[in-house]
Amino acid sequence: MVLEVTLPRQSDKNDESLITFWHVSEGDAVEQGDPLVEVQTEKAISEIEAPQSGVVKEIKKKRADTVAVGEILAIMETEVMEEEQVLVDDLVLERAATVQPAVTEGVEKKASPRVKKLAKELGVDWQLVTPSGTNGKVTEDDVRTFAEYSRKEETTPSKGEETHPKRSIIATPSVRKFARENNVNLEDVLPSNSNGKVSKNDIEAFLAERDAASTQLTLEPEAEKKEAKVKDGQKRVPLTGMRKAIARGMVHSKSTIPHVTHFDEANVANLVDQRERVKGYFEEDGVKLTYLAYVVKALTVVLQKFPFLNASFDEEQEEIVVKENYNIGFAADTEEGLLVPVIKQADKKSLFQIAKEIQELAVKARDRTISVDEMSDATCTISNVGSANGSYFTPIINAPQSCILGIGRIEKKAIVVNETIEIQPMMALSLSYDHRLIDGVLAQEAVNELKKYLSEPGLMLAKV
């Protein structure tokens, strides 16, 4: 039976996804649950799995294509019993015999927009279909049956004509994953087993030959492989799918949210000492304790005291939506651009749990294995330029959140402490906020509270 695999909704904010990789080729046999294709939506990568076992008959969308929700990605032929297939084929041919291209005399053919769209998708001229509906109306069943009949006519060989069926690829999901990681098309690999099943050894042999021939392919999507165009002393670099998502988000945020940014700094001498004392215990469990983990913990405590910083603005209803969950996003720099993993329910997690989650999510972001769920539902975001030796900046709010905290490098400065000048480590802070929800005094009070917890880490750690 023919089955259409369509793009499901991957995000509440975007109706489109970018195809980044096909795990299968036309003619491949797949099991239910096997990955078919990877799509990218709002910087995250998701896998679309086979809804049933069967054979991939046709791939409708190419890598680097932008696809809307509901559009057909591929056509599968699902597995049915041979006896059942014979009965289905006979029924289709029997029905098709009655809907061969013909002219219905005295009746003007009609079709709804939906039927016309279906006909276009199946490559059928609906005006050639004999209608079965009343008053010359062409139905969806008429179009599908006509299309099925046409395909059978096209694939039926003429007398004396040889047929060359496409080889079906037999391989386990782990072997397919190994092929994908090495950018190998399984159709190019000759199986060494008599049963035609491709093994990992077959792929490794193929890789050795490919490397010897110096024809190694790139893993980048086609849209990212386009070379920059140079004309009249100017270079034009095409945007990747991820960069497009970033650009759309930044433009939307700046054009809809009135940004205000406060700059300040915190004396983190006690924080530096505390981290030095305990980081060795974290490393025993394979966890790196970063200053970002402390900032996540401190910001969470601040959000609990100042709820409007953990809120969003509903423009249609003109209401402030205060969030009861404390999900902290943090910007992670990757080769393709910034990704924003989210630490869910940070208020219920210890410093160790937060540090461990930051480490795991950052690795997933760099490897582009992070899921949409791991990047969703953030209520507030932290952007860290301190790791790049940055200081003060104006971070752009991740809409629809009401604020974003920017942290810079820790730098030793001469400051006044108890009427004396001392050299102390100071952390740069930049808080951008939505002025529709948050006034300047409230924002500064929140910054002051944040400085207090960063200066005295024992206070925030007591609020586990």
N, C-alpha and C positions, 0 to 999 in steps of 0.2 A: 504494500500500500504506500502511496506517495504521502510524504509528510513535509510540511513547510516549517523550517526553523527560522523564527523571527527574533528580532532584537527585543529583549524584555527591558523594562524600565530599570536603569541602573542608578538614577539620581533624581531627587525631587526638584533639583534646580535646572537640569539640562535634559532636553529631549533628544540629544544626539550623542553618539559615541564614535570614536575613531578606531578602526580596525588596525591592530598592531601586529598580529601574527595569526596565521592559520596552522593549527596542529595537524590538519588532514588535507588530503588532496582528493580530487574527484576520482571515484572508484574505490576509495578506502572503505573497508569494513570496520565498523565501530560497535562497541558495546554501550548499553545504556549507562550514562554517567561519565563516559570518556570525554575529555576536553575537545571541543571542536575548534574554537576560535577565541583569541584574546581581544578584548576591547578596552579602550581607555576613555574614561569619563571623569572630567574635573580632576585630572592628574592621577587618578587611581586606575589600576589594571584589574579587570575581572575576566573570568573564564566563562564561556557559554558551553554548557555540556550537552551531550546527545540526549534528547528526551526519551528515545527508544533505541533498541539495537537495530542495526540495518546497514545500508550502504549509502555513502555520500554520492548522489547522482550528479549534482550540479552545484557549484559555488557561485552565488549571485553577486557577491561583493568582494572586491580585491583588497589586499592589504593597503593601508593608507587611505581607504575610502571613508568618508563620513556618512554614517547611517542613522536614520531617524528611528525612534521607538516604533515597533510594529512592522518595520520593513523586513523583507525576506533576506536572510543571510545565505541560506543553502536549502537545497531540496534533497530529502532523503527518501530512500525506498526502504520501508521497514520490513522486518522479517515476518513472513507468514508461511503456513504450511503449503507444500507444493500443490496439494489437492485444492486448497482454498484459492491459490493464485490462479489455477486453471479456470475455476469457476468465475473468478473476478474478471479474468481476461476475456472469457467468452461473453460475459455480461456487458463489458465495456464495448467489445466489438459489435455485439448485437444492437446496443443502443446507438453506437456511433453510425451504424449503417443507416439509421433513420435521420441523422443530422448531418449528412454530407452536404457540402456547399450546394445550395439550391436557392431558387427564387420562389418565394411564396406569392402566388398571383393574387392580386386584389387586396393584399394585406401589407401595410407599411410596418416594417420592423421597428421595434422600440426597445430601448435598454436604459436602465437607471444609471446614474453616475457611478454607483458602486459596481455594477456589472461591467461597465466600460473600463473602469479601473482594473478590475480583475482580468479582463480580456487583454489589456495592455501589458499587465504583469506576466501573463502566460504567452504573450506573443501571438495573440489571436485577433483577427479582424472580425469584430462581433457582427458586422453586417453580412458575413458569409455563413453565419450560424443559423440553422433552421430553428425557429422559436417553438417552444412547447407551451409557453404561457398563453393566457387569453389575449385576444386582440393583437397578436403578433409580437408579444413581449418576450424578449430573450432573457432567460433565467441564468443564475450562476451555474446550475447543474448543466445547462446547455453548453456553456462556455468550457467548463471543465471537461465534459465528455468529448467535445470537439477537439480540445487540446490533446487529450489522451489518445484519441484516434489518430491525430496528425503525427504525434510522436511515434506511434507504432508503425505508421506508414513510412516515416522517414528512416526508421531503424530496421525495417524489413528488407533484407538483401534481395536484389534481383536474381533471376535464375542464372546460375553459373558464377555469381559474384561471391568472392571470398569475404568472410567477415573477420575482423581483428579486434576482438573484445579487449577492453582496457583491463590491465592486470589489477586485481584487488589486492590491497596491501594487508597482510596479516602480521600483526605485531602487538605485543602487550603494551599497556599504558606506560610502563616504566621505560620500555625501549623507545616509544614515541617521544617521551619526555627527553630522553638522552639525545635523540635525533634533533629535537627542537633546540636544545641547549647548544648544539654544535652546528645549527643552521643547515641541517641535512634534509633534503627532500627524499622521503622514503621510496618514491617511484624510481629514483636513480640508483637505489641499492639493490644488488642482486642477492637473493637469499641463498645461503649455502645448504640449508636443510632441504630435504626432498619434499617436505610438505609445504614448501613455499613460505614459511614463516621467517620474517626478518629478525635476526638476533642482534645483541649488542656487539658481538664480534664482527658481524657483517658491517655494521656502521663504522667501527674502528678501522676496519680494512679500507673502507671507502674514504675515511678521513686521511689515512696515510697516503693514498693515491692522490687525493686532492691537494694535500700539502706539497707533495712532490712536484705536482704540476703548477704550483704557485697560483692557484685559482681560488684562494680562500675568499669566501663571501662575507659581507658585513651583516650584522644583526639588526642594523637600523632599519626602520620602516622606510618605504619608498619616498614618502614625503620628506624625510630627513636626509635622504641621499642626494637630493637635488643640489647641484653646485651653485654657488653664489654667482649672480650675473653681474658682470662689470661693463658699464657703459658710461661714456662721457665723464670718466673719472669718478664714478660712483659705483659702489658695490651694493647689490640688493640680495639679501639673504632671506630665503623663504621661511616663514614661521612654521615650527613643528606643532603638532597637535597640543602638546603640553603648554608651549609658550602661548598659543592662542587662548587656552583656558585661563592662564595667568593674566593675559592682557584683558580679557573680558571681565574677569573678576575685579581687577584694579580699577578699570574705567567705571564699572557699576558702583563700586564703593565710593570713589571720589566724587562721582556726579550726583549721588543720592544722599550721602552722609556729610554733614558739616563737621569737619575735623578740627580739633584743637589738640595741641601737644604740650605737655608739661615736661620740663627737663629738671632733673635733680640727681643727687648722688648719695650713696649710703656708705657709711664707714663699716667695712666688713672684716675688721681685724679679728673679732671673736669668731666669725664664720670661717675664716681661713684657718684659724687654730683648731676649731672643732673638726673641720674636714680632715686636716692632717692627722688628727688623733684617731679617727674612725675609718678612714678609707681602706686601711689594711684589712680590717674585718670584712669589708665588702668584697675586696679582691679575693679573699679566701673562697668565696662562693662564685667567683668569676664575674662579679659586677663592678663596673667602674663608677665611682661616686663623683659626679660632676656638680658644678655650682648650679647648673640648670635644675637639678633635682631639688635643691634647697629653694630656688625661686618658685618652682611649681608649688611646693608646700606652703611657702609664705603667701603667694598670691591667692591660693585657695582659702586661707584663713581670712585674708582681706575681703575677698568676695562674699564671704559669709556675713561680714559686718556691714558691707556696702552692697546691698542686693542689686542696685541699678547698674553696677558694673558687670553683673552676671545676667544681663537682660538683652532684649532686642526691641526694636520699634516696629509695630505693625502699622504700616503707612495707610492701608485701606481702612482699617477700623480706628486709626489714630489712638492706639492703645500701647502702653508699655507692657511687654510680656516678660515677667520675671521668671527665670529658670530655677527650678528646685534642684537640678543636678549640677554638679561642678565637674565639667569635662574640659580639661585644659589641653588645647592644641599647641604644638610647638613646631616652628618652621625648621625643616631639615633640608639642607642643601644637597642636591644631587647633580649629576652631569646634565640632566635634562631640564633642571629648574627646581624651584622650591616645592616640596611636598609638606603637608601639614598633618602628621599623625596626631592622634588624640588619646590622652590618658583619661579613661572613663572613671567617673566617681573618685576623683583624686582626694576628696575629703575623707574617704573611708580607707585610704591606703597609707602605709607607713613610708618613711623616707627610703627604706630599702626597696620596697615594692615599686615606688615611683622611679628610682634610679634604674632598677632592672628593666622596667617597662620602656623607659626612654632608650636604653641600650638596644633592646630587641626591636622596637619600632624603627629606630634609626637604621638598623641593618636592613630591615625589610624595605624601607624607603629607598636606600641606595641600590638594593638588588632589584627594585621594582616588582617585588612580590607582595607588597602591602595591599590589603583589600579595601574596598569602598567603606565597609563597616568600620575599619580601623582608622578611617579619616573622616568620619561623619559625627554629627551631633556635638561639635565643640561649642562651648558657651563662652569661652574667652581664649585668647591666643597669646603666646610669647614668641617674640622674634629675637634671636640672639646673634648679634654681630660681634660680640666680644671674642668669640672663637676665631674671627677673622681679624682680630686686633682693632675692631671698630670701637667707636665711643658713642656719641650722641647722634640720633637720627630721628626722622619723623615716620614711624611705621604706619602703614595704611591698614585700617580696620578690615578685618575679614567679615564682610557683611553676611548675615544681619546682626552680628554681635555688636555690643555697644562700646567696646574698647579693645585695645591691644597694648601689651607691655613690651617695650624694647629694652634689652639689657646690653650694655657694652662691656669693654674690658675692665679688669680690676687694675688700677694704676696707683702707685704710691705717690701721695701728695703731702705737702705741708699744710696742716690744718691746726686750728686752735682747739685745744682740749684742756678744760679746767684752767683757763687763763695762761696756758703755755702752748708753745708751738711744737707739734709732734709730726713725725712722718707716719702716715697711716694708709693702708690699702683702701681705695675708694672705688665703688662700682657705679658706673654710669647708668642712669635710668631715664627712659623716655616713655611717657604714657600718652597715647593718642586716644581720644574719646569722642563719642557722639554728643554734640552740644545740645541736641534736642532732648536728651534724657538726663544728661549730667552737667551740672553747673561747675564753674571753675573752683569754687570753694570746696565742693564735695570731692572733686577730683584730687585737689591738693591734700585734703584730709586722708584720702585713700593712699596717696603716695607716702605721706608721713607715716601711716600705719605700716606700710610695706617696709619702709626704711627701719622702723623699730624692730620688726621681726628678722630682717637681714642682719641688723647690728647685734641682736641678741637671739641667736638661733634656738637657744633653750626654751624661749617663750613659745615659739611655734611648734617645736617638737613635743611640747607638753600637751598640745591640742591634737593628738593623734586620734 
